[in-house]
Amino acid sequence: MLSRRAFLQRSSLALAAASCLPSFAYASAAKTGPLGKPIGIQLYTVREETSKDLLGTLQRLSQIGFREVELAGYYGKSAKELRTMLTDLDLTPTSTHQGILELLEDTQRKIDYVAEVGVKYLIVPFPAVPDNRFENQPKGSTQTIANSMTLDDWKWMAESLNKVGEISKKAGIRTGYHNHNLEFRTIDGAVAFDKLIEWTDPELVTIELDIAWVVAAGFDPIAYLQKHAERISLLHVKDVKKDIETLVDVVETTTTEVGSGQVDWQRLFAACNPKYITNYYYEQEHFERAILDAAKISFDYLTKLKV
């Protein structure tokens, strides 16, 4: 399996020459999910499939009925090529993930690119630190960040998000932050995620709440949806197995099809305020069956979920 970081680095995969099927071939499969919204998918879910057959994978997602996608890489395509490829398949790119360190370099050019793609949200999926002090740690920088970040590091993250958010706002794009479980570590008596929300400007930075990672940390996602309703615009609709160990210092959990794990999705969506939640994306990282079969199971569950 590719890691999220490796996937982002390998987004230069070439698209095989082929003609897209017309959008009407897919429209009949479209259904809405909870909150009356289209069901989106974070394309990191199908990273193994897109690395083998990008066009065929996107066609299959559209046939299943997904109508919105959240990008996790750009496949080496120009913004115009990528947008055309997706829209021809009746897929709307509404959000994208990009690392904070990459965004802080040549920020305007990267915002111009995603603006041309047509996304509404530019989401930072993982924290970083302002120096390289973790790079040579035995467990690698990612794992050391999970259990060694200080409140000063989180303050720097908030300031960096505000900086990018101020620039992206001028392009009509909302910058946001996506959580894992490490944000729920208590540092000097404070939960890091609470401080990040406090330190980011609500006019510039929104939150994409990953439900599975909140549960994996041993916290209640509904409590966060209620406490920070006006700050949360996006959701990752991701489920975790019922027997997982809750952790905050190791980025590790086991995901499953939506509706097959421990999240009470009916109760969760009932707690959402559709005034603030604009989009949500199915995501899964572990599979016991074919990836696209798992995606269809989750999609079908969401279309039948009554809230």
C-alpha positions as CSV (number, residue, x, y, z in Angstrom):
1,M,0.0,0.0,0.0
2,L,1.2,3.5,-0.8
3,S,1.4,5.9,2.2
4,R,-0.5,9.2,1.8
5,R,2.8,11.0,1.6
6,A,4.1,8.6,-1.1
7,F,0.8,8.9,-3.0
8,L,1.1,12.7,-3.1
9,Q,4.7,12.4,-4.3
10,R,3.7,10.0,-7.0
11,S,0.9,12.1,-8.4
12,S,2.7,12.5,-11.8
13,L,1.3,9.2,-13.1
14,A,0.3,9.6,-16.8
15,L,-3.2,9.1,-18.0
16,A,-3.5,6.5,-20.8
17,A,-5.0,8.0,-24.0
18,A,-8.7,7.1,-24.1
19,S,-12.0,8.7,-24.8
20,C,-14.2,9.5,-21.9
21,L,-17.8,8.2,-22.0
22,P,-20.4,11.0,-22.0
23,S,-21.7,12.1,-18.7
24,F,-25.3,10.9,-19.4
25,A,-23.9,7.4,-19.2
26,Y,-23.4,7.9,-15.5
27,A,-26.2,10.2,-14.4
28,S,-28.7,7.5,-13.9
29,A,-26.6,6.0,-11.1
30,A,-26.5,9.2,-9.0
31,K,-28.1,9.2,-5.6
32,T,-27.9,11.5,-2.7
33,G,-26.9,10.5,0.8
34,P,-27.5,11.9,4.3
35,L,-28.3,15.7,4.5
36,G,-29.5,15.5,0.9
37,K,-26.0,15.9,-0.4
38,P,-24.1,14.1,-3.2
39,I,-21.9,11.4,-1.9
40,G,-18.2,12.2,-2.4
41,I,-15.1,10.0,-2.3
42,Q,-11.5,10.9,-1.2
43,L,-9.5,9.5,-4.1
44,Y,-6.8,8.3,-1.7
45,T,-9.2,5.4,-1.1
46,V,-8.6,4.1,-4.7
47,R,-4.9,5.1,-4.9
48,E,-3.8,1.5,-5.8
49,E,-6.5,1.3,-8.5
50,T,-5.8,4.7,-10.1
51,S,-2.1,3.8,-10.2
52,K,-3.0,0.9,-12.5
53,D,-5.9,2.5,-14.5
54,L,-6.8,6.0,-13.7
55,L,-9.5,6.5,-16.3
56,G,-11.1,3.1,-15.8
57,T,-11.2,3.7,-12.0
58,L,-12.8,7.1,-12.3
59,Q,-15.4,5.7,-14.7
60,R,-16.2,2.9,-12.3
61,L,-16.6,5.4,-9.4
62,S,-19.0,7.5,-11.5
63,Q,-21.0,4.4,-12.5
64,I,-21.3,3.5,-8.8
65,G,-22.9,6.9,-8.3
66,F,-20.2,9.1,-6.7
67,R,-20.6,12.6,-7.9
68,E,-17.9,14.5,-5.9
69,V,-14.3,13.8,-5.5
70,E,-11.6,15.0,-3.1
71,L,-8.2,14.9,-4.8
72,A,-5.0,13.6,-3.2
73,G,-2.7,14.2,-6.1
74,Y,-2.9,15.5,-9.6
75,Y,-1.7,12.6,-11.8
76,G,0.8,14.8,-13.7
77,K,-2.1,16.6,-15.4
78,S,-2.6,20.3,-16.1
79,A,-5.4,21.8,-14.2
80,K,-7.5,22.1,-17.3
81,E,-6.9,18.4,-18.3
82,L,-7.7,17.2,-14.8
83,R,-10.9,19.3,-14.6
84,T,-12.1,18.2,-18.0
85,M,-11.3,14.5,-17.3
86,L,-13.4,14.6,-14.2
87,T,-16.3,16.7,-15.4
88,D,-16.6,14.5,-18.5
89,L,-17.3,11.6,-16.1
90,D,-19.8,13.7,-14.2
91,L,-17.4,13.9,-11.2
92,T,-17.0,17.3,-9.5
93,P,-13.7,18.1,-7.8
94,T,-14.8,20.0,-4.8
95,S,-11.8,19.6,-2.5
96,T,-8.1,18.7,-2.6
97,H,-5.4,17.7,-0.1
98,Q,-1.9,19.2,-0.1
99,G,0.8,19.2,2.5
100,I,1.5,22.4,4.4
101,L,5.3,22.5,3.6
102,E,4.5,22.2,-0.1
103,L,1.9,25.0,0.2
104,L,4.3,27.3,1.9
105,E,6.5,27.2,-1.1
106,D,5.3,29.1,-4.2
107,T,1.9,29.4,-2.5
108,Q,0.2,31.5,-5.1
109,R,1.1,29.2,-8.0
110,K,-0.3,26.2,-6.2
111,I,-3.5,28.1,-5.3
112,D,-3.9,29.2,-8.9
113,Y,-3.6,25.6,-10.0
114,V,-6.4,24.3,-7.7
115,A,-8.5,27.3,-8.5
116,E,-8.4,26.3,-12.2
117,V,-9.3,22.7,-11.3
118,G,-12.4,24.2,-9.7
119,V,-12.1,23.1,-6.1
120,K,-13.8,25.0,-3.2
121,Y,-11.5,23.7,-0.4
122,L,-7.8,23.3,0.0
123,I,-7.2,20.9,2.9
124,V,-3.9,20.2,4.7
125,P,-4.1,16.5,5.7
126,F,-1.2,16.2,8.2
127,P,0.8,18.5,10.4
128,A,4.5,19.4,10.0
129,V,7.0,21.3,12.1
130,P,9.0,24.4,11.1
131,D,12.4,22.6,11.1
132,N,13.8,19.2,10.2
133,R,14.6,18.0,13.7
134,F,12.5,14.8,13.3
135,E,13.7,13.6,10.0
136,N,16.5,11.3,11.2
137,Q,14.5,9.7,14.1
138,P,14.4,5.9,14.1
139,K,10.7,5.7,13.5
140,G,10.7,8.3,10.8
141,S,9.5,11.9,10.8
142,T,5.8,11.1,10.4
143,Q,5.6,8.9,13.5
144,T,7.8,11.1,15.6
145,I,5.6,14.1,14.7
146,A,2.7,12.1,16.1
147,N,4.1,11.8,19.5
148,S,6.6,14.6,19.8
149,M,4.9,17.8,18.6
150,T,4.8,20.6,21.1
151,L,2.2,23.3,21.5
152,D,4.6,25.7,19.9
153,D,4.6,23.4,16.9
154,W,0.8,23.5,16.8
155,K,0.9,27.3,17.1
156,W,3.2,27.4,14.0
157,M,0.8,25.1,12.2
158,A,-2.1,27.4,13.0
159,E,-0.2,30.5,11.8
160,S,0.8,28.7,8.6
161,L,-2.8,27.7,7.9
162,N,-3.9,31.3,8.5
163,K,-1.2,32.5,6.1
164,V,-2.3,30.1,3.3
165,G,-6.0,30.7,4.1
166,E,-5.5,34.5,3.6
167,I,-4.1,33.9,0.1
168,S,-6.6,31.2,-0.9
169,K,-9.5,33.3,0.2
170,K,-8.7,35.9,-2.5
171,A,-9.2,33.0,-5.1
172,G,-12.5,32.0,-3.6
173,I,-11.0,28.9,-2.0
174,R,-11.3,27.9,1.7
175,T,-8.2,26.5,3.4
176,G,-8.8,23.8,5.9
177,Y,-7.2,21.2,8.1
178,H,-7.9,17.4,8.3
179,N,-7.3,15.6,11.5
180,H,-5.8,12.2,12.3
181,N,-5.7,10.9,15.9
182,L,-2.5,12.6,16.9
183,E,-4.3,15.9,17.3
184,F,-6.0,14.6,20.3
185,R,-2.9,14.2,22.4
186,T,-3.0,16.3,25.6
187,I,0.1,18.6,25.7
188,D,0.7,20.8,28.8
189,G,-2.9,20.2,29.9
190,A,-4.5,21.1,26.5
191,V,-5.8,18.9,23.7
192,A,-3.8,19.9,20.6
193,F,-6.8,19.9,18.3
194,D,-8.7,22.3,20.6
195,K,-5.8,24.7,20.5
196,L,-5.4,24.4,16.7
197,I,-9.1,25.4,16.3
198,E,-8.7,28.2,18.8
199,W,-5.5,29.6,17.0
200,T,-6.8,29.4,13.5
201,D,-8.9,32.3,12.1
202,P,-12.5,31.1,11.4
203,E,-12.6,33.6,8.5
204,L,-9.6,31.9,6.9
205,V,-9.5,28.2,8.0
206,T,-12.1,25.6,8.3
207,I,-12.0,22.0,9.6
208,E,-12.5,18.7,7.8
209,L,-13.4,16.3,10.5
210,D,-12.3,12.7,9.9
211,I,-14.8,10.7,11.9
212,A,-12.7,7.5,12.1
213,W,-9.6,9.2,13.4
214,V,-11.6,10.9,16.1
215,V,-13.0,7.6,17.2
216,A,-9.6,6.0,16.9
217,A,-8.3,8.6,19.4
218,G,-11.0,7.6,21.9
219,F,-13.0,10.8,21.5
220,D,-16.6,11.4,20.5
221,P,-17.0,13.0,17.0
222,I,-20.5,14.1,17.8
223,A,-19.2,16.2,20.7
224,Y,-16.9,18.0,18.3
225,L,-19.6,18.4,15.7
226,Q,-21.7,20.1,18.3
227,K,-19.0,22.1,20.0
228,H,-17.4,23.4,16.8
229,A,-20.4,23.3,14.4
230,E,-19.6,26.6,12.8
231,R,-15.9,25.6,12.2
232,I,-16.5,22.2,10.5
233,S,-17.4,22.3,6.8
234,L,-16.3,18.9,5.6
235,L,-16.4,15.3,6.8
236,H,-14.5,12.2,6.1
237,V,-17.1,9.5,6.3
238,K,-14.8,6.7,7.4
239,D,-15.6,3.8,9.8
240,V,-13.3,1.8,12.1
241,K,-13.6,-1.8,13.2
242,K,-15.3,-2.4,16.5
243,D,-12.3,-4.0,18.2
244,I,-9.7,-1.2,17.6
245,E,-7.3,0.0,20.2
246,T,-7.6,3.7,20.9
247,L,-4.3,5.6,20.4
248,V,-3.1,9.2,20.1
249,D,0.6,8.8,19.9
250,V,0.7,6.3,17.0
251,V,-1.0,7.0,13.7
252,E,-2.6,3.6,13.4
253,T,-6.1,2.2,13.2
254,T,-8.1,-0.3,11.0
255,T,-10.9,1.0,8.8
256,T,-13.8,-0.8,7.2
257,E,-16.8,-0.2,5.0
258,V,-19.1,2.5,6.2
259,G,-21.9,0.9,8.3
260,S,-19.7,-2.2,9.2
261,G,-17.8,-0.7,12.1
262,Q,-18.5,1.1,15.4
263,V,-19.7,4.5,14.2
264,D,-23.4,5.2,14.7
265,W,-23.9,7.0,11.4
266,Q,-27.5,7.7,11.8
267,R,-26.9,9.4,15.1
268,L,-23.8,11.2,13.8
269,F,-25.5,12.7,10.7
270,A,-28.5,13.7,12.8
271,A,-26.1,15.8,14.9
272,C,-24.8,17.6,11.8
273,N,-26.1,21.0,10.9
274,P,-26.5,21.1,7.1
275,K,-26.1,24.8,7.3
276,Y,-22.4,24.3,8.0
277,I,-21.6,20.8,6.5
278,T,-21.2,21.5,2.8
279,N,-19.6,18.2,1.6
280,Y,-18.5,14.8,2.8
281,Y,-16.3,12.1,1.4
282,Y,-16.2,8.4,1.9
283,E,-12.7,7.1,2.6
284,Q,-11.3,3.7,3.5
285,E,-7.7,2.6,4.0
286,H,-7.9,-1.1,4.7
287,F,-9.7,-3.7,2.6
288,E,-10.8,-7.4,2.9
289,R,-12.4,-7.4,-0.5
290,A,-11.8,-5.6,-3.9
291,I,-11.4,-1.9,-3.3
292,L,-14.2,-0.9,-5.7
293,D,-16.5,-3.5,-4.3
294,A,-15.9,-2.0,-0.8
295,A,-16.6,1.5,-2.2
296,K,-19.9,0.4,-3.6
297,I,-20.9,-1.2,-0.3
298,S,-20.3,2.1,1.5
299,F,-22.0,4.1,-1.2
300,D,-25.1,1.9,-1.1
301,Y,-25.2,2.1,2.7
302,L,-25.1,5.9,2.6
303,T,-27.9,6.1,0.0
304,K,-30.2,4.1,2.2
305,L,-29.3,5.9,5.4
306,K,-32.3,7.8,6.6
307,V,-31.7,10.8,8.9
